[in-house]
Amino acid sequence: GAGVSQTPSNKVTEKGKYVELRCDPISGHTALYWYRQSLGQGPEFLIYFQGTGAADDSGLPNDRFFAVRPEGSVSTLKIQRTERGDSAVYLCASSSLAGTTGELFFGEGSRLTVL
Amino acid sequence: GQQLNQSPQSMFIQEGEDVSMNCTSSSIFNTWLWYKQDPGEGPVLLIALYKAGELTSNGRLTAQFGITRKDSFLNISASIPSDVGIYFCAGQLPGNRDDKIIFGKGTRLHILP
């Protein structure tokens, strides 16, 4: 596609439920990043994929968070047993050549609200 | 852990004024980046800096990569209404395969009518 596409754009769920957020990167981009942005804060790094493998998942806050990218393109961020503190905008970004320019192309984000 | 400290947190200026904001860290970065975020959108790259001491311009924007590799500044000259938004500095950490990019908390730019 022309840009990074994230779905859903908005998700409201109840505490304790399971949520999946999808990211469709720019075609051909090998690197894919997930960030979480709380109100009034900068994007907080969660995980980075190079191809199908997670090259760095040091930002995942706990084991309720998991992300996959099985075919090296679309990625899904999975959150189990959601908590109110998980409410945030989840941003996905892709890049053509990891470790070079640092230019990340971001999607518009998925806004998650946990009631 | 690695943190980027951005200042000021917010700025209120008149149209036409010049703007300066900066970013510091206790860690060394290989790359410094400046992004801008508009409401409801993801951040967009403005300027990327790759070498210590590098000074780069993009139209009315100028940014520098500090000599110590621990700081950077962004200047905007002759501000216009569309400059309103949140400006983030970001840094790419050194490492063989660590391409993690971390962001500061942002500087919110407001232009007074």
gemmi code that builds the backbone of each chain (N, CA, C; Angstrom):
import gemmi

chains = {
    "A": [
        ("GLY", (0.826, -1.193, 0.000), (0.000, 0.000, 0.000), (0.870, 1.256, 0.000)),
        ("ALA", (0.217, 2.383, -0.071), (0.938, 3.632, -0.165), (1.610, 4.002, 1.152)),
        ("GLY", (0.952, 3.666, 2.252), (1.502, 4.016, 3.548), (1.299, 2.879, 4.519)),
        ("VAL", (1.700, 3.105, 5.773), (1.493, 2.108, 6.818), (0.033, 2.155, 7.247)),
        ("SER", (-0.587, 1.002, 7.252), (-2.005, 0.926, 7.589), (-2.193, 0.184, 8.902)),
        ("GLN", (-2.941, 0.778, 9.815), (-3.186, 0.145, 11.107), (-4.686, -0.027, 11.325)),
        ("THR", (-5.048, -1.209, 11.808), (-6.451, -1.468, 12.131), (-6.551, -2.210, 13.456)),
        ("PRO", (-7.614, -1.969, 14.239), (-8.605, -0.924, 14.006), (-8.028, 0.447, 14.356)),
        ("SER", (-8.679, 1.494, 13.939), (-8.220, 2.835, 14.307), (-8.601, 3.134, 15.753)),
        ("ASN", (-9.700, 2.564, 16.186), (-10.154, 2.713, 17.565), (-10.657, 1.381, 18.083)),
        ("LYS", (-10.291, 1.081, 19.331), (-10.768, -0.149, 19.941), (-11.103, 0.140, 21.400)),
        ("VAL", (-12.357, -0.144, 21.759), (-12.766, -0.019, 23.152), (-13.040, -1.421, 23.667)),
        ("THR", (-12.429, -1.755, 24.786), (-12.600, -3.090, 25.328), (-12.747, -3.015, 26.840)),
        ("GLU", (-13.112, -4.130, 27.403), (-13.253, -4.181, 28.852), (-12.016, -4.796, 29.480)),
        ("LYS", (-11.762, -4.394, 30.676), (-10.640, -4.937, 31.444), (-10.699, -6.457, 31.444)),
        ("GLY", (-9.556, -7.070, 31.179), (-9.484, -8.523, 31.188), (-9.636, -9.169, 29.828)),
        ("LYS", (-10.073, -8.416, 28.828), (-10.277, -8.979, 27.497), (-8.969, -9.055, 26.717)),
        ("TYR", (-9.024, -9.820, 25.627), (-7.884, -9.997, 24.723), (-8.061, -9.074, 23.512)),
        ("VAL", (-6.964, -8.475, 23.073), (-7.020, -7.521, 21.962), (-5.917, -7.826, 20.953)),
        ("GLU", (-6.239, -7.666, 19.682), (-5.237, -7.767, 18.622), (-5.254, -6.482, 17.806)),
        ("LEU", (-4.082, -5.956, 17.551), (-3.923, -4.755, 16.735), (-3.053, -5.130, 15.540)),
        ("ARG", (-3.494, -4.698, 14.365), (-2.816, -5.131, 13.146), (-2.075, -3.981, 12.490)),
        ("CYS", (-0.932, -4.307, 11.894), (-0.148, -3.322, 11.156), (0.243, -3.883, 9.803)),
        ("ASP", (-0.063, -3.135, 8.764), (0.309, -3.507, 7.405), (1.355, -2.490, 6.935)),
        ("PRO", (2.633, -2.875, 6.868), (3.686, -1.894, 6.571), (3.710, -1.525, 5.089)),
        ("ILE", (4.563, -0.581, 4.761), (4.786, -0.211, 3.369), (5.410, -1.413, 2.665)),
        ("SER", (4.898, -1.715, 1.486), (5.366, -2.883, 0.746), (6.885, -2.828, 0.542)),
        ("GLY", (7.536, -3.920, 0.887), (8.981, -3.992, 0.693), (9.796, -3.562, 1.894)),
        ("HIS", (9.169, -2.956, 2.870), (9.912, -2.546, 4.071), (10.193, -3.766, 4.937)),
        ("THR", (11.463, -3.950, 5.277), (11.843, -5.146, 6.028), (11.759, -4.929, 7.538)),
        ("ALA", (11.905, -3.705, 7.971), (11.890, -3.425, 9.411), (10.523, -2.909, 9.828)),
        ("LEU", (10.058, -3.376, 10.976), (8.750, -2.962, 11.485), (8.861, -2.736, 12.983)),
        ("TYR", (8.341, -1.613, 13.433), (8.430, -1.212, 14.833), (7.023, -1.030, 15.418)),
        ("TRP", (6.891, -1.358, 16.697), (5.690, -1.017, 17.460), (6.090, -0.063, 18.589)),
        ("TYR", (5.300, 0.992, 18.717), (5.462, 1.945, 19.810), (4.114, 2.132, 20.503)),
        ("ARG", (4.180, 2.577, 21.750), (2.969, 2.921, 22.490), (3.091, 4.389, 22.898)),
        ("GLN", (2.033, 5.151, 22.687), (2.068, 6.575, 23.017), (0.898, 6.903, 23.940)),
        ("SER", (1.238, 7.251, 25.151), (0.219, 7.696, 26.107), (0.017, 9.191, 25.947)),
        ("LEU", (-1.082, 9.685, 26.480), (-1.435, 11.092, 26.320), (-0.335, 11.994, 26.847)),
        ("GLY", (0.114, 12.907, 26.013), (1.124, 13.871, 26.441), (2.536, 13.332, 26.492)),
        ("GLN", (2.741, 12.135, 25.988), (4.071, 11.520, 26.024), (4.584, 11.261, 24.614)),
        ("GLY", (5.862, 10.953, 24.524), (6.433, 10.548, 23.255), (6.202, 9.069, 23.005)),
        ("PRO", (6.417, 8.617, 21.784), (6.293, 7.188, 21.498), (7.283, 6.371, 22.333)),
        ("GLU", (6.773, 5.327, 22.952), (7.585, 4.451, 23.799), (7.836, 3.158, 23.036)),
        ("PHE", (9.101, 2.826, 22.844), (9.467, 1.640, 22.069), (8.953, 0.374, 22.729)),
        ("LEU", (8.356, -0.500, 21.908), (7.904, -1.810, 22.399), (8.744, -2.934, 21.811)),
        ("ILE", (8.745, -3.044, 20.475), (9.394, -4.171, 19.817), (9.741, -3.781, 18.391)),
        ("TYR", (10.789, -4.429, 17.877), (11.247, -4.154, 16.524), (11.499, -5.485, 15.812)),
        ("PHE", (10.999, -5.611, 14.590), (11.189, -6.792, 13.758), (12.101, -6.460, 12.589)),
        ("GLN", (12.985, -7.375, 12.291), (13.733, -7.335, 11.046), (13.331, -8.615, 10.310)),
        ("GLY", (12.534, -8.465, 9.270), (11.970, -9.650, 8.627), (10.928, -10.288, 9.521)),
        ("THR", (11.030, -11.585, 9.710), (10.049, -12.301, 10.523), (10.414, -12.345, 11.997)),
        ("GLY", (11.667, -12.103, 12.309), (12.116, -12.262, 13.682), (12.103, -10.969, 14.475)),
        ("ALA", (11.825, -11.106, 15.763), (11.868, -9.948, 16.653), (13.328, -9.690, 17.021)),
        ("ALA", (13.901, -8.609, 16.479), (15.304, -8.294, 16.732), (15.505, -7.696, 18.119)),
        ("ASP", (14.476, -7.038, 18.626), (14.580, -6.408, 19.944), (13.183, -6.271, 20.519)),
        ("ASP", (12.890, -7.004, 21.569), (11.571, -6.910, 22.209), (11.696, -6.374, 23.628)),
        ("SER", (12.771, -5.645, 23.871), (13.061, -5.191, 25.238), (12.047, -4.194, 25.775)),
        ("GLY", (11.231, -3.598, 24.885), (10.269, -2.609, 25.344), (8.912, -3.168, 25.733)),
        ("LEU", (8.679, -4.443, 25.463), (7.387, -5.026, 25.853), (7.286, -4.979, 27.373)),
        ("PRO", (6.224, -4.378, 27.911), (6.173, -4.133, 29.353), (6.064, -5.381, 30.212)),
        ("ASN", (5.429, -6.410, 29.719), (5.294, -7.648, 30.496), (4.818, -8.764, 29.564)),
        ("ASP", (4.615, -9.939, 30.128), (4.301, -11.087, 29.270), (2.861, -11.088, 28.765)),
        ("ARG", (2.087, -10.080, 29.092), (0.746, -9.983, 28.492), (0.825, -9.470, 27.056)),
        ("PHE", (1.963, -8.877, 26.719), (2.153, -8.297, 25.389), (2.992, -9.244, 24.537)),
        ("PHE", (2.523, -9.434, 23.300), (3.250, -10.297, 22.377), (3.011, -9.784, 20.963)),
        ("ALA", (3.990, -9.915, 20.101), (3.817, -9.484, 18.717), (4.408, -10.522, 17.787)),
        ("VAL", (3.786, -10.648, 16.623), (4.257, -11.602, 15.617), (4.296, -10.935, 14.256)),
        ("ARG", (5.112, -11.533, 13.403), (5.200, -11.076, 12.011), (5.563, -12.296, 11.176)),
        ("PRO", (4.656, -13.230, 11.043), (4.968, -14.565, 10.533), (5.524, -14.614, 9.114)),
        ("GLU", (5.124, -13.702, 8.256), (5.592, -13.759, 6.874), (6.460, -12.566, 6.518)),
        ("GLY", (6.881, -11.832, 7.513), (7.775, -10.712, 7.257), (7.096, -9.485, 6.694)),
        ("SER", (5.775, -9.470, 6.753), (5.057, -8.294, 6.258), (4.126, -7.778, 7.342)),
        ("VAL", (2.886, -8.224, 7.331), (1.905, -7.792, 8.335), (2.342, -8.251, 9.725)),
        ("SER", (2.092, -7.382, 10.697), (2.393, -7.730, 12.088), (1.145, -7.552, 12.937)),
        ("THR", (1.050, -8.358, 13.980), (-0.055, -8.256, 14.922), (0.506, -8.101, 16.335)),
        ("LEU", (0.034, -7.100, 17.024), (0.372, -6.907, 18.440), (-0.791, -7.462, 19.255)),
        ("LYS", (-0.461, -8.368, 20.167), (-1.493, -9.056, 20.936), (-1.360, -8.689, 22.403)),
        ("ILE", (-2.458, -8.327, 23.009), (-2.453, -7.963, 24.425), (-3.472, -8.830, 25.141)),
        ("GLN", (-2.988, -9.589, 26.105), (-3.872, -10.466, 26.878), (-4.275, -9.791, 28.175)),
        ("ARG", (-5.447, -10.175, 28.686), (-5.916, -9.719, 30.002), (-5.680, -8.206, 30.142)),
        ("THR", (-6.264, -7.448, 29.239), (-6.015, -6.004, 29.199), (-6.323, -5.350, 30.537)),
        ("GLU", (-5.538, -4.321, 30.826), (-5.697, -3.514, 32.025), (-5.941, -2.067, 31.622)),
        ("ARG", (-6.511, -1.284, 32.542), (-6.820, 0.115, 32.212), (-5.547, 0.873, 31.823)),
        ("GLY", (-4.441, 0.507, 32.414), (-3.176, 1.169, 32.107), (-2.650, 0.883, 30.707)),
        ("ASP", (-3.277, -0.070, 30.004), (-2.871, -0.353, 28.628), (-3.473, 0.652, 27.649)),
        ("SER", (-4.386, 1.462, 28.114), (-5.025, 2.459, 27.242), (-3.976, 3.417, 26.708)),
        ("ALA", (-3.925, 3.535, 25.395), (-2.918, 4.375, 24.730), (-3.149, 4.286, 23.232)),
        ("VAL", (-2.379, 5.059, 22.488), (-2.338, 4.901, 21.034), (-1.147, 4.009, 20.705)),
        ("TYR", (-1.402, 2.944, 19.973), (-0.338, 2.023, 19.579), (0.047, 2.344, 18.137)),
        ("LEU", (1.295, 2.776, 17.985), (1.803, 3.202, 16.687), (2.668, 2.115, 16.070)),
        ("CYS", (2.491, 1.919, 14.791), (3.345, 1.003, 14.045), (4.122, 1.835, 13.026)),
        ("ALA", (5.370, 1.453, 12.789), (6.188, 2.141, 11.804), (6.989, 1.115, 11.021)),
        ("SER", (7.284, 1.425, 9.780), (8.138, 0.540, 9.000), (9.277, 1.331, 8.385)),
        ("SER", (10.312, 0.609, 8.003), (11.510, 1.221, 7.454), (12.100, 0.295, 6.410)),
        ("SER", (12.697, 0.894, 5.380), (13.180, 0.064, 4.278), (14.500, -0.627, 4.594)),
        ("LEU", (15.388, 0.088, 5.283), (16.698, -0.484, 5.584), (17.015, -0.204, 7.032)),
        ("ALA", (16.915, -1.213, 7.855), (17.129, -1.019, 9.280), (18.572, -0.616, 9.538)),
        ("GLY", (18.748, 0.209, 10.511), (20.093, 0.568, 10.941), (20.776, 1.585, 10.051)),
        ("THR", (20.062, 2.169, 9.123), (20.728, 3.130, 8.246), (20.194, 4.540, 8.467)),
        ("THR", (19.105, 4.890, 7.845), (18.679, 6.272, 7.886), (17.908, 6.648, 9.138)),
        ("GLY", (17.318, 5.685, 9.808), (16.478, 6.027, 10.950), (15.143, 6.586, 10.548)),
        ("GLU", (14.823, 6.627, 9.235), (13.548, 7.187, 8.831), (12.475, 6.125, 8.982)),
        ("LEU", (11.618, 6.339, 9.942), (10.485, 5.465, 10.173), (9.251, 6.105, 9.575)),
        ("PHE", (8.452, 5.300, 8.895), (7.190, 5.762, 8.343), (6.093, 5.210, 9.253)),
        ("PHE", (5.376, 6.116, 9.900), (4.377, 5.717, 10.886), (2.985, 5.617, 10.285)),
        ("GLY", (2.194, 4.711, 10.861), (0.765, 4.701, 10.610), (0.079, 5.721, 11.505)),
        ("GLU", (-1.235, 5.799, 11.397), (-1.985, 6.767, 12.204), (-2.268, 6.254, 13.599)),
        ("GLY", (-1.977, 4.996, 13.837), (-2.131, 4.448, 15.174), (-3.469, 3.778, 15.413)),
        ("SER", (-3.461, 2.914, 16.411), (-4.701, 2.290, 16.905), (-4.902, 2.786, 18.327)),
        ("ARG", (-6.008, 3.471, 18.538), (-6.285, 3.993, 19.881), (-7.025, 2.936, 20.675)),
        ("LEU", (-6.388, 2.459, 21.743), (-6.987, 1.430, 22.591), (-7.478, 2.063, 23.882)),
        ("THR", (-8.742, 1.805, 24.197), (-9.315, 2.262, 25.454), (-9.805, 1.042, 26.222)),
        ("VAL", (-9.279, 0.874, 27.413), (-9.683, -0.248, 28.265), (-10.540, 0.303, 29.399)),
        ("LEU", (-11.783, -0.134, 29.433), (-12.720, 0.385, 30.445), (-12.646, -0.404, 31.737)),
    ],
    "B": [
        ("GLY", (18.130, 3.299, 32.251), (17.964, 3.029, 30.837), (18.209, 4.287, 30.021)),
        ("GLN", (18.088, 4.142, 28.707), (18.344, 5.299, 27.863), (17.145, 6.231, 27.885)),
        ("GLN", (17.433, 7.515, 28.057), (16.361, 8.498, 28.060), (16.786, 9.714, 27.288)),
        ("LEU", (15.813, 10.321, 26.627), (16.056, 11.586, 25.945), (15.267, 12.668, 26.669)),
        ("ASN", (15.963, 13.734, 27.040), (15.328, 14.827, 27.756), (15.153, 16.004, 26.806)),
        ("GLN", (13.889, 16.322, 26.532), (13.603, 17.406, 25.607), (13.184, 18.654, 26.357)),
        ("SER", (13.620, 19.793, 25.852), (13.162, 21.051, 26.424), (13.071, 22.112, 25.334)),
        ("PRO", (12.161, 23.073, 25.506), (11.181, 23.107, 26.585), (10.055, 22.106, 26.337)),
        ("GLN", (9.212, 21.912, 27.335), (8.083, 20.997, 27.181), (7.055, 21.588, 26.234)),
        ("SER", (6.849, 22.911, 26.331), (5.942, 23.580, 25.410), (6.417, 25.011, 25.189)),
        ("MET", (5.979, 25.566, 24.071), (6.364, 26.922, 23.698), (5.151, 27.648, 23.129)),
        ("PHE", (5.009, 28.894, 23.518), (3.957, 29.755, 22.977), (4.664, 30.930, 22.302)),
        ("ILE", (4.492, 31.059, 21.011), (5.226, 32.096, 20.280), (4.281, 32.840, 19.354)),
        ("GLN", (4.770, 33.967, 18.834), (4.032, 34.723, 17.834), (4.463, 34.245, 16.451)),
        ("GLU", (3.545, 34.288, 15.512), (3.901, 33.952, 14.139), (5.049, 34.832, 13.667)),
        ("GLY", (6.006, 34.217, 12.994), (7.157, 34.969, 12.502), (8.377, 34.868, 13.402)),
        ("GLU", (8.172, 34.431, 14.636), (9.305, 34.300, 15.555), (10.129, 33.058, 15.211)),
        ("ASP", (11.388, 33.093, 15.643), (12.235, 31.909, 15.525), (12.055, 31.029, 16.763)),
        ("VAL", (12.274, 29.748, 16.579), (12.059, 28.759, 17.643), (13.320, 27.931, 17.812)),
        ("SER", (13.627, 27.614, 19.062), (14.756, 26.724, 19.312), (14.377, 25.712, 20.380)),
        ("MET", (14.674, 24.468, 20.138), (14.399, 23.412, 21.108), (15.572, 22.442, 21.119)),
        ("ASN", (15.754, 21.731, 22.244), (16.889, 20.818, 22.252), (16.596, 19.524, 22.971)),
        ("CYS", (17.547, 18.640, 22.868), (17.394, 17.290, 23.372), (18.742, 16.839, 23.916)),
        ("THR", (18.730, 16.276, 25.115), (19.980, 15.792, 25.696), (19.789, 14.384, 26.220)),
        ("SER", (20.906, 13.699, 26.379), (20.852, 12.338, 26.891), (22.139, 12.022, 27.625)),
        ("SER", (22.080, 11.075, 28.515), (23.294, 10.609, 29.168), (23.964, 9.519, 28.323)),
        ("SER", (23.261, 9.040, 27.300), (23.794, 7.991, 26.423), (24.275, 8.589, 25.105)),
        ("ILE", (25.191, 7.899, 24.481), (25.670, 8.291, 23.163), (24.769, 7.686, 22.097)),
        ("PHE", (24.451, 8.465, 21.086), (23.628, 7.971, 19.989), (24.396, 8.030, 18.675)),
        ("ASN", (24.089, 7.068, 17.805), (24.686, 7.044, 16.461), (23.996, 8.006, 15.522)),
        ("THR", (22.714, 8.184, 15.722), (21.886, 8.991, 14.844), (20.933, 9.807, 15.698)),
        ("TRP", (20.775, 11.053, 15.341), (19.750, 11.902, 15.975), (18.716, 12.241, 14.914)),
        ("LEU", (17.465, 12.203, 15.326), (16.367, 12.427, 14.400), (15.387, 13.420, 15.018)),
        ("TRP", (14.786, 14.221, 14.171), (13.712, 15.122, 14.618), (12.452, 14.799, 13.823)),
        ("TYR", (11.363, 14.544, 14.574), (10.074, 14.234, 13.983), (9.053, 15.280, 14.411)),
        ("LYS", (8.013, 15.419, 13.604), (6.879, 16.280, 13.965), (5.602, 15.440, 13.914)),
        ("GLN", (4.730, 15.655, 14.908), (3.464, 14.929, 14.953), (2.306, 15.923, 15.000)),
        ("ASP", (1.382, 15.755, 14.066), (0.143, 16.527, 14.061), (-0.948, 15.691, 14.730)),
        ("PRO", (-1.989, 16.332, 15.228), (-3.060, 15.591, 15.925), (-3.651, 14.474, 15.081)),
        ("GLY", (-3.775, 13.296, 15.676), (-4.395, 12.165, 14.988), (-3.518, 11.498, 13.953)),
        ("GLU", (-2.260, 11.898, 13.898), (-1.357, 11.319, 12.904), (-0.147, 10.714, 13.594)),
        ("GLY", (0.595, 9.924, 12.827), (1.857, 9.438, 13.345), (2.945, 10.470, 13.100)),
        ("PRO", (4.063, 10.372, 13.819), (5.167, 11.316, 13.595), (5.736, 11.199, 12.180)),
        ("VAL", (6.234, 12.330, 11.684), (6.841, 12.383, 10.351), (8.257, 12.924, 10.486)),
        ("LEU", (9.194, 12.293, 9.816), (10.593, 12.702, 9.924), (10.820, 14.067, 9.286)),
        ("LEU", (11.534, 14.942, 10.024), (11.894, 16.267, 9.507), (13.358, 16.289, 9.068)),
        ("ILE", (14.220, 15.874, 9.980), (15.666, 15.936, 9.732), (16.323, 14.739, 10.403)),
        ("ALA", (17.324, 14.172, 9.727), (18.133, 13.094, 10.296), (19.596, 13.540, 10.310)),
        ("LEU", (20.296, 13.226, 11.390), (21.689, 13.618, 11.578), (22.500, 12.376, 11.877)),
        ("TYR", (23.647, 12.217, 11.187), (24.385, 10.956, 11.275), (25.796, 11.083, 11.828)),
        ("LYS", (26.315, 12.316, 11.898), (27.701, 12.462, 12.355), (27.780, 13.550, 13.415)),
        ("ALA", (28.630, 13.306, 14.407), (28.840, 14.312, 15.437), (29.287, 15.624, 14.796)),
        ("GLY", (28.646, 16.716, 15.224), (28.970, 18.026, 14.683), (28.193, 18.397, 13.427)),
        ("GLU", (27.494, 17.446, 12.849), (26.771, 17.709, 11.596), (25.682, 18.752, 11.797)),
        ("LEU", (25.593, 19.675, 10.866), (24.551, 20.711, 10.854), (23.787, 20.540, 9.555)),
        ("THR", (22.488, 20.342, 9.658), (21.676, 20.061, 8.472), (20.455, 20.963, 8.442)),
        ("SER", (20.114, 21.428, 7.255), (18.930, 22.270, 7.093), (17.920, 21.599, 6.183)),
        ("ASN", (16.658, 21.924, 6.450), (15.552, 21.463, 5.613), (14.571, 22.621, 5.551)),
        ("GLY", (14.727, 23.479, 4.554), (13.892, 24.674, 4.473), (14.170, 25.599, 5.636)),
        ("ARG", (13.126, 25.914, 6.418), (13.296, 26.815, 7.566), (13.799, 26.087, 8.811)),
        ("LEU", (14.014, 24.807, 8.710), (14.471, 24.012, 9.844), (15.973, 23.768, 9.764)),
        ("THR", (16.629, 23.873, 10.913), (18.045, 23.565, 11.017), (18.256, 22.739, 12.262)),
        ("ALA", (19.037, 21.674, 12.151), (19.310, 20.833, 13.309), (20.789, 20.502, 13.351)),
        ("GLN", (21.296, 20.285, 14.558), (22.700, 19.922, 14.722), (22.844, 18.717, 15.630)),
        ("PHE", (23.819, 17.885, 15.305), (24.194, 16.697, 16.065), (25.356, 17.136, 16.944)),
        ("GLY", (25.171, 17.096, 18.265), (26.196, 17.590, 19.162), (27.511, 16.832, 19.071)),
        ("ILE", (28.595, 17.538, 19.349), (29.934, 16.958, 19.265), (30.096, 15.756, 20.193)),
        ("THR", (29.476, 15.821, 21.352), (29.594, 14.726, 22.317), (28.705, 13.544, 21.949)),
        ("ARG", (27.866, 13.703, 20.944), (26.886, 12.701, 20.508), (25.800, 12.466, 21.545)),
        ("LYS", (25.687, 13.373, 22.499), (24.681, 13.219, 23.538), (23.627, 14.318, 23.483)),
        ("ASP", (23.667, 15.147, 22.451), (22.661, 16.194, 22.388), (22.438, 16.661, 20.957)),
        ("SER", (21.299, 17.332, 20.760), (20.965, 17.865, 19.456), (20.008, 19.030, 19.651)),
        ("PHE", (20.010, 19.960, 18.713), (19.017, 21.020, 18.762), (18.315, 21.138, 17.426)),
        ("LEU", (17.118, 21.719, 17.478), (16.343, 22.007, 16.276), (15.927, 23.470, 16.325)),
        ("ASN", (16.183, 24.204, 15.267), (15.731, 25.581, 15.137), (14.741, 25.686, 13.997)),
        ("ILE", (13.708, 26.512, 14.220), (12.746, 26.831, 13.165), (12.760, 28.331, 13.001)),
        ("SER", (12.996, 28.785, 11.805), (13.036, 30.227, 11.580), (11.701, 30.706, 11.019)),
        ("ALA", (11.350, 31.937, 11.379), (10.158, 32.604, 10.829), (8.940, 31.694, 10.869)),
        ("SER", (8.524, 31.322, 12.073), (7.452, 30.335, 12.242), (6.160, 30.766, 11.539)),
        ("ILE", (5.449, 29.765, 11.050), (4.159, 29.972, 10.390), (3.124, 29.070, 11.063)),
        ("PRO", (1.841, 29.325, 10.859), (0.810, 28.553, 11.565), (0.921, 27.045, 11.416)),
        ("SER", (1.345, 26.564, 10.277), (1.414, 25.103, 10.081), (2.576, 24.468, 10.846)),
        ("ASP", (3.395, 25.274, 11.490), (4.458, 24.715, 12.336), (3.908, 24.200, 13.664)),
        ("VAL", (2.678, 24.549, 13.976), (2.059, 24.079, 15.221), (2.049, 22.556, 15.249)),
        ("GLY", (2.409, 21.992, 16.394), (2.418, 20.541, 16.527), (3.360, 20.130, 17.633)),
        ("ILE", (3.650, 18.847, 17.672), (4.576, 18.324, 18.673), (5.844, 17.871, 17.963)),
        ("TYR", (6.966, 18.324, 18.460), (8.260, 17.980, 17.879), (8.963, 16.993, 18.802)),
        ("PHE", (9.386, 15.881, 18.230), (10.083, 14.859, 18.999), (11.508, 14.708, 18.512)),
        ("CYS", (12.429, 14.650, 19.447), (13.743, 14.172, 19.071), (13.749, 12.661, 19.266)),
        ("ALA", (14.587, 11.998, 18.519), (14.718, 10.543, 18.625), (16.167, 10.186, 18.371)),
        ("GLY", (16.595, 9.126, 18.996), (17.979, 8.702, 18.827), (18.065, 7.220, 18.517)),
        ("GLN", (19.030, 6.897, 17.705), (19.288, 5.502, 17.363), (20.549, 5.087, 18.099)),
        ("LEU", (20.433, 4.009, 18.868), (21.517, 3.606, 19.747), (22.616, 2.876, 18.987)),
        ("PRO", (23.855, 2.995, 19.399), (24.932, 2.253, 18.761), (24.842, 0.774, 19.102)),
        ("GLY", (25.334, -0.052, 18.203), (25.285, -1.493, 18.448), (25.308, -2.215, 17.130)),
        ("ASN", (25.813, -3.452, 17.159), (25.948, -4.174, 15.905), (24.634, -4.357, 15.172)),
        ("ARG", (23.608, -4.782, 15.888), (22.339, -4.993, 15.229), (21.188, -4.333, 15.968)),
        ("ASP", (21.542, -3.419, 16.848), (20.468, -2.782, 17.604), (20.000, -1.551, 16.858)),
        ("ASP", (18.869, -1.648, 16.210), (18.351, -0.511, 15.468), (17.222, 0.150, 16.216)),
        ("LYS", (17.197, -0.060, 17.523), (16.140, 0.530, 18.322), (16.233, 2.048, 18.265)),
        ("ILE", (15.122, 2.684, 18.053), (15.045, 4.143, 18.025), (14.136, 4.567, 19.163)),
        ("ILE", (14.642, 5.420, 20.043), (13.834, 5.878, 21.161), (13.536, 7.365, 21.021)),
        ("PHE", (12.414, 7.776, 21.589), (11.898, 9.130, 21.425), (11.906, 9.890, 22.738)),
        ("GLY", (12.056, 11.213, 22.628), (11.850, 12.080, 23.771), (10.360, 12.301, 23.997)),
        ("LYS", (10.039, 13.128, 25.011), (8.638, 13.343, 25.348), (7.987, 14.444, 24.526)),
        ("GLY", (8.773, 15.174, 23.773), (8.191, 16.132, 22.856), (8.208, 17.572, 23.345)),
        ("THR", (8.243, 18.471, 22.387), (8.069, 19.910, 22.637), (6.828, 20.333, 21.878)),
        ("ARG", (5.853, 20.866, 22.617), (4.594, 21.289, 21.995), (4.691, 22.740, 21.590)),
        ("LEU", (4.543, 23.005, 20.303), (4.669, 24.357, 19.784), (3.283, 24.921, 19.518)),
        ("HIS", (3.004, 26.066, 20.144), (1.736, 26.775, 19.955), (2.053, 28.135, 19.355)),
        ("ILE", (1.242, 28.582, 18.416), (1.426, 29.914, 17.842), (0.232, 30.766, 18.243)),
        ("LEU", (0.531, 31.869, 18.894), (-0.524, 32.746, 19.404), (-1.128, 33.545, 18.253)),
        ("PRO", (-2.442, 33.732, 18.288), (-3.101, 34.485, 17.192), (-2.738, 35.959, 17.220)),
    ],
}
model = gemmi.Model(1)
for chain_id, residues in chains.items():
    chain = gemmi.Chain(chain_id)
    for i, (resn, *xyz) in enumerate(residues, 1):
        res = gemmi.Residue()
        res.name, res.seqid = resn, gemmi.SeqId(i, " ")
        for name, pos in zip(("N", "CA", "C"), xyz):
            atom = gemmi.Atom()
            atom.name, atom.element = name, gemmi.Element(name[0])
            atom.pos, atom.b_iso = gemmi.Position(*pos), 0.0
            res.add_atom(atom)
        chain.add_residue(res)
    model.add_chain(chain)
structure = gemmi.Structure()
structure.add_model(model)
structure.setup_entities()
